[in-house]
Amino acid sequence: MSANRTDCQGFHRRDVLTIGSAGVLGLSLPAILASEAKAKAKNVADKGKAKSVILLWLAGGPATIDMWDNKPEAPEGIRGEFKSIDTNVKGIQVAETFPKFAQVMDKATIVRSLYHTIPSHGPASVFMTTGNKPTAALQYPALGSVASKLLKTEVGVPPYVTFGELRNGLAGQAGYLGTGYNPFIIEGSAPQRGEGRAATGGFSVRGLTLKGTFTLEELEKRDTLLRKFDTGFAGLDKSNDLVDGLDTFHQQALEILKSDKTRKALDLTQEKKETRDLYGATPFGQGALAARRLVEAGVRFATVSFGGWDTHSQTFNAHKTRLAPTTDQVLAALIRDLDERGLLDSTVVMCAGEFGRTPKVNKNSGRDHWARSMACVLAGGGIKRGYAHGTTDASGMAPATEPVTPDDVSSTIFRSLGIDPHTELQTPTGRPVQIFREGRVIEKVLA
């Protein structure tokens, strides 16, 4: 019998002999498997370089064929209006509307062979932001919710924040993990140039402000009284997951109020004028700067959204006048700023939307929904620098080499965080669920 022969579950004969010998030495099969699982988890953790993630979300479905996967040689009606320009990495080009990003390409990876099969905004947003295909049987948690569940966060800062809410109220939420892992919503906008420190408004966490003369001491007294009531009712419904989740969220909120870490992080007047100008005086730019400051304070996952990408008509005009200039400035600024501060190695940046757009330009000079080919940008946290992963065919219709899916990208990001993508969590009913059902790590994307 060949030593390489295996049974139907893949066990080698020599593996069985090894297990049998171990049993004589006092190690049972479950103990060996548990030991291997711990070793695997430690190996993944050792490989993890990242501590946080910033997701720049391009809501509406960006036409990445006009951004990071140009097709200048494609036939008229497909190639679009934009020429390609060289980046600072030999052999990698992007659209001429991304000159700033072209100069930080040496710090980033473009994944050009990303695809899926859901050309509908809501479900596609869920797939891209959870790393799991939507199903009616289970609502999967957002990547930020999983990160807040599995990564320890410093007291006094929210583990997971979003600047505004994502589409349909489902994308970005905690799903089966429960309300305790929902994002803290950041509202408002940063004071603009010339408004100074006394400017009203600014960023704040929804619901976490003390109105009027109500003090933190009074809040703590009220919370103590509330807990006495909670204790009296605790036995009525011990299985109420909603109550448990709200209690978790409530405790986090109190800790944020007690600490000034989050408030200081959201105060962009502490930044130099040059830094604020680097990001641009737009809600997207100032939100990205605030996200960087929150990550410095210990936040694990921050999502900053920029909408308007559903360009069924006049797509090239929208790109030239608003979409591309803003995205180019913010993406390049965030990557450069993180790198200069020594934070890029510990922070993953991802820039993506829910799907791409049709290679064929429609009669309204627009592009329609298209999920079978798209691209995203990754940087930092152990992601390879100066690399373009995969290709699409000559017309940009579908991946030609190295195809990857949203769950593969999510698995890769979590490997960078030191979390095994096959880690199991539990639903409220006790059902074990892998954080990513089908994703695989894209090894070539990791440094």
Secondary structure, DSSP 8 states (H G I E B T S, - for coil): --TT-B-TT--BHHHHHHHHHHHHTT--HHHHHHHHHHHHHHHHHHH---SEEEEEEETT---GGGTTS--TTS-TTTS-S--EEE-SSTT-EEETT-HHHHTTGGGEEEEEEE--S--SHHHHHHHHHHSS--BTTB----HHHHHHHHS---TTS-SEEEES--GGGTTTS-GGG-GGGS-EEEES----TT--TT-S---EETT----TT--HHHHHHHHHHHHHHHHHHGGG-TT-HHHHHHHHHHHHHHHHHH-SHHHHHT-GGGS-HHHHHHH-SSHHHHHHHHHHHHHHHT-SEEEEEE-----SS-HHHHIIIIIHHHHHHHHHHHHHHHHHTT-GGGEEEEEE-S-EE-SS--TTS---EE-SSEEEEEESTTB-SSEEE-EE-TTSSSEEES-B-HHHHHHHHHHHTT--TT-EEE-TT--EEESSSS----GGGB-
